[in-house]
């Protein structure tokens, strides 16, 4: 961290050990860049909230203040507003989940549910299994509690069960404590990939037989474009899954309302951790959402969001085919993201300043790995810009990538003359054997 | 924790060590009891939000949605909405604080600022110095990060500087790492006591010369009844104080908006910790508060709250004089609480069920100590019930206390016949010498 080595910080020696793990994410710096209006940002995962009719929110707001103002303005319970928890059951039922209202804990966005789960489970040195690649701010949270993240291989059908088995065996043999498997099984952030139904069952079976808890993070599941995705993992397994949901993508993130559905004993601890952290989530925003879900056609609104994001996904896939036909990318059936693979020798992070100069932004692949992988990957978010801007953004990106390719070609031709790198055809042992 | 010993919890062995420190607070159980309408609750510290005109909030809400709906519904920055941070400077200026808008971090209530400060500073075994007694949920937070709380003596002028010096010397001699001094210097929760101006300077000097950070938690400072309290400690010392503020008491807790004002380098880490925990505080509630502070007579509204709480404080003090003239209590010049001292042999916690049976609730003194002290103390909150109910509550309480006294008198007369307790006049060494 920049400041920790700074002698101007009088309290430098006072921080907790875990604070060293609180580095600024690569996405964070990008938010500032991306906010300039001339930049087409394919970086941030901001939902297109303008597709939400303002009067739906205003109407709910007014009814809450008229009918229950003093309750909405007061502290609430650490578990969350009971009526909203009933509504949350209705939302989860759309993904095949049956649960008790008692086992839902409302949190300040599902991000806070992630933080609370990490707080109650992770001691320094514990291991979290996660997809390769994984949601960046989940990695930040796990690191902030001094856990190690072990990335399990994925392909176009999501987590590879055989890889999961191998990682578990290797970690157990090394005496590591695996606390849970963190996964975004549906329309993954950042890859857009969905774990198939057969693999869901297999992953759950592997977790069960190894006594590993599954942390199923599902912000995008209802935003499918074609056929609905497989049912949630929590719909199969009750006692071994903590499920995280949110209203940030199906309604609006500005309310900061999400939830955890957890096995009974874990739920008790989540409530206590939630109370310690914030006393109670906002009564005001919980009640507005509850009122919205009671009165508005919220399923129709989710259909509207699906249509908006489907059109943008289509625009991005078409532009990629038109402008970058030689590269490969994932084809998401929902959610916000496409995962683009660059040529092996390209580094998306070092290329970013040039991209921003060309007025397009993305998130470098390394942000989504705890181990430095993902150098030649990038996440492209199609959720926020309009289809025309997406197309223009991909066009700009293609000039940056093509320019980078020319530069690398030139460099690789001249490099042997100016540097002492080994010729490419010399066989060197892999890093773990050297 | 009840569930940790429960064999029904399949994940019993998986929790982090810190989770053992996440016990339900004594206040928590009381919220359920106190919610029954026939009980006069002097337990919870709920602000009387009905004194806030509904149209002030509704007007701000409507303007925010009309003028900047898409911003209010979107993610914001981890540091908080810039315009609100400017408003927060105006609020803090009322207590003599001058600061830069860059050093304010908006949080999900000031409770979350407490959690974030604890997260970035506390390793297991670290020591937090705190008043005796101290705010219950601060103790819960410190314990949840496996810190030890060392209570410093207080009297009617707040923290006793000589005791603070002694505690620091003793802890340092024992090789303990003191991370900060936590204090509610103005209208303390739970005691209602205010640290005098002279002592503020002395406490700051002791902290400075011992390189101990001061965590000044000030939810009640603007709610004074008579003369304004001494200026905030942060007004004197910039580099050694983290100041916490909130809109929960001067506006409404349902929004969950508070803040930390911190030295530059610490502020950077608080922002990172805030982003990891919640991505950003609610844009929606931040903007409503900002709009309220721009358009409404918020200082006049604070005057209204002062009048409401002054009347209730007066009702409580009069009722105590009338019904419990033999006991002693603090006389707060602001805030929400009176701290009542019972006869030495009385236990407020074991008496509570009888009080609830008599339809009055309070918070037992032990809740406010990390070390089991406070057995014959109780916190009486005058913030929420009307003056008539306060008087009736104290009347009911007096019958409970008087009944308990009779019981104890009977018991102490018969005790020597049935138990083997030592006679009261035998001199025994104090606990720390035995």
Contacts between the chains, C-beta under 8 A, distances in Angstrom:
chain1	res1	chain2	res2	distance
A	1	B	268	7.9
A	1	B	269	7.6
A	1	B	272	7.9
A	2	B	268	7.9
A	3	B	265	4.5
A	3	B	268	5.2
A	3	B	269	7.2
A	6	B	265	6.4
A	8	B	264	7.7
A	8	B	265	6.8
A	9	B	263	7.9
A	9	B	264	7.8
A	9	B	265	3.6
A	9	B	266	7.7
A	10	B	211	8.0
A	10	B	239	6.0
A	10	B	240	7.7
A	10	B	263	7.2
A	10	B	265	7.9
A	11	B	213	6.1
A	11	B	263	7.0
A	11	B	265	6.7
A	11	B	266	6.0
A	12	B	265	7.3
A	14	B	121	6.1
A	14	B	179	6.1
A	14	B	180	8.0
A	14	B	213	6.6
A	15	B	120	5.9
A	15	B	121	6.2
A	15	B	269	6.9
A	16	B	119	7.1
A	16	B	120	6.1
A	16	B	121	5.5
A	16	B	122	5.4
A	16	B	123	4.7
A	16	B	126	7.7
A	16	B	145	7.6
A	17	B	123	5.6
A	18	B	119	7.1
A	18	B	120	7.9
A	18	B	123	7.8
A	19	B	119	7.9
A	19	B	120	4.7
A	19	B	121	7.6
A	19	B	269	5.9
A	19	B	273	7.9
A	22	B	120	7.1
A	22	B	269	6.1
A	22	B	272	4.4
A	22	B	273	5.8
A	22	B	276	6.5
A	23	B	272	7.2
A	24	B	272	6.1
A	25	B	275	7.5
A	28	B	78	7.4
A	28	B	275	6.6
A	31	B	77	7.4
A	44	B	75	7.9
A	46	B	74	6.0
A	46	B	75	5.9
A	47	B	74	7.7
A	49	B	69	7.9
A	49	B	70	5.4
A	49	B	73	4.1
A	49	B	74	5.5
A	50	B	70	5.0
A	52	B	73	6.6
A	54	B	65	5.8
A	54	B	66	7.8
A	54	B	69	4.8
A	57	B	65	6.3
A	57	B	69	7.3
A	57	B	73	7.1
A	58	B	61	7.8
A	58	B	62	6.7
A	58	B	65	4.9
A	61	B	58	7.8
A	61	B	61	5.3
A	61	B	62	7.9
A	61	B	65	7.1
A	62	B	58	6.7
A	62	B	61	7.9
A	62	B	62	7.8
A	65	B	54	5.7
A	65	B	57	6.3
A	65	B	58	4.9
A	65	B	61	7.1
A	66	B	54	7.8
A	69	B	49	7.9
A	69	B	54	4.8
A	69	B	57	7.3
A	70	B	49	5.4
A	70	B	50	5.0
A	71	B	254	7.9
A	72	B	254	5.3
A	73	B	49	4.1
A	73	B	52	6.7
A	73	B	57	7.1
A	73	B	252	3.7
A	73	B	253	7.3
A	73	B	254	4.1
A	73	B	255	7.6
A	74	B	46	6.0
A	74	B	47	7.7
A	74	B	49	5.5
A	74	B	252	7.3
A	74	B	253	6.2
A	74	B	254	5.5
A	75	B	44	8.0
A	75	B	46	6.0
A	75	B	248	7.8
A	75	B	253	4.7
A	75	B	254	7.2
A	76	B	254	7.3
A	77	B	31	7.4
A	78	B	28	7.5
A	108	B	108	5.2
A	108	B	112	8.0
A	108	B	256	7.4
A	108	B	277	7.9
A	108	B	278	4.8
A	108	B	282	7.6
A	109	B	278	5.6
A	109	B	279	6.0
A	111	B	277	7.0
A	111	B	278	5.5
A	111	B	279	4.8
A	112	B	108	8.0
A	112	B	277	6.0
A	112	B	278	5.0
A	115	B	276	6.5
A	115	B	277	4.5
A	115	B	278	7.4
A	119	B	16	7.1
A	119	B	18	7.1
A	119	B	19	7.9
A	119	B	144	7.5
A	120	B	15	5.9
A	120	B	16	6.1
A	120	B	18	7.8
A	120	B	19	4.7
A	120	B	22	7.1
A	121	B	14	6.1
A	121	B	15	6.2
A	121	B	16	5.5
A	121	B	19	7.7
A	122	B	16	5.4
A	123	B	16	4.7
A	123	B	17	5.6
A	123	B	18	7.8
A	126	B	16	7.7
A	137	B	275	7.2
A	137	B	276	6.6
A	137	B	279	6.7
A	140	B	275	7.6
A	140	B	276	4.9
A	141	B	276	5.1
A	141	B	277	7.8
A	144	B	119	7.5
A	144	B	273	7.1
A	144	B	276	5.2
A	145	B	16	7.6
A	179	B	14	6.1
A	180	B	14	8.0
A	211	B	10	8.0
A	213	B	11	6.2
A	213	B	14	6.6
A	239	B	10	6.0
A	240	B	10	7.7
A	248	B	75	7.8
A	252	B	73	3.7
A	252	B	74	7.3
A	252	B	284	7.7
A	253	B	73	7.3
A	253	B	74	6.2
A	253	B	75	4.8
A	253	B	279	7.7
A	253	B	283	7.9
A	254	B	71	7.9
A	254	B	72	5.2
A	254	B	73	4.1
A	254	B	74	5.4
A	254	B	75	7.2
A	254	B	76	7.3
A	254	B	282	6.2
A	254	B	283	4.0
A	254	B	284	4.2
A	255	B	73	7.6
A	255	B	282	6.2
A	255	B	284	5.5
A	256	B	108	7.5
A	256	B	278	6.3
A	256	B	279	7.9
A	256	B	280	7.7
A	256	B	281	6.9
A	256	B	282	4.3
A	256	B	284	7.9
A	263	B	9	7.9
A	263	B	10	7.2
A	263	B	11	7.0
A	264	B	8	7.7
A	264	B	9	7.8
A	265	B	3	4.4
A	265	B	6	6.4
A	265	B	8	6.9
A	265	B	9	3.5
A	265	B	10	7.9
A	265	B	11	6.7
A	265	B	12	7.3
A	266	B	9	7.7
A	266	B	11	6.0
A	268	B	1	7.7
A	268	B	2	7.8
A	268	B	3	5.2
A	269	B	1	7.4
A	269	B	3	7.2
A	269	B	15	6.9
A	269	B	19	5.9
A	269	B	22	6.2
A	272	B	1	7.7
A	272	B	22	4.4
A	272	B	23	7.2
A	272	B	24	6.1
A	273	B	19	7.9
A	273	B	22	5.8
A	273	B	144	7.1
A	275	B	25	7.5
A	275	B	28	6.6
A	275	B	137	7.2
A	275	B	140	7.6
A	276	B	22	6.5
A	276	B	115	6.5
A	276	B	137	6.5
A	276	B	140	4.9
A	276	B	141	5.1
A	276	B	144	5.2
A	277	B	108	7.9
A	277	B	111	7.0
A	277	B	112	5.9
A	277	B	115	4.5
A	277	B	141	7.8
A	277	B	277	7.4
A	278	B	108	4.8
A	278	B	109	5.6
A	278	B	111	5.5
A	278	B	112	5.0
A	278	B	115	7.4
A	278	B	256	6.3
A	279	B	109	6.1
A	279	B	111	4.8
A	279	B	137	6.7
A	279	B	253	7.7
A	279	B	256	8.0
A	280	B	256	7.7
A	281	B	256	6.9
A	282	B	108	7.7
A	282	B	254	6.2
A	282	B	255	6.2
A	282	B	256	4.2
A	282	B	282	6.3
A	282	B	285	6.1
A	283	B	253	7.9
A	283	B	254	4.1
A	284	B	252	7.7
A	284	B	254	4.2
A	284	B	255	5.5
A	284	B	256	7.9
A	284	B	285	6.2
A	285	B	282	6.1
A	285	B	284	6.2
A	285	B	285	6.5
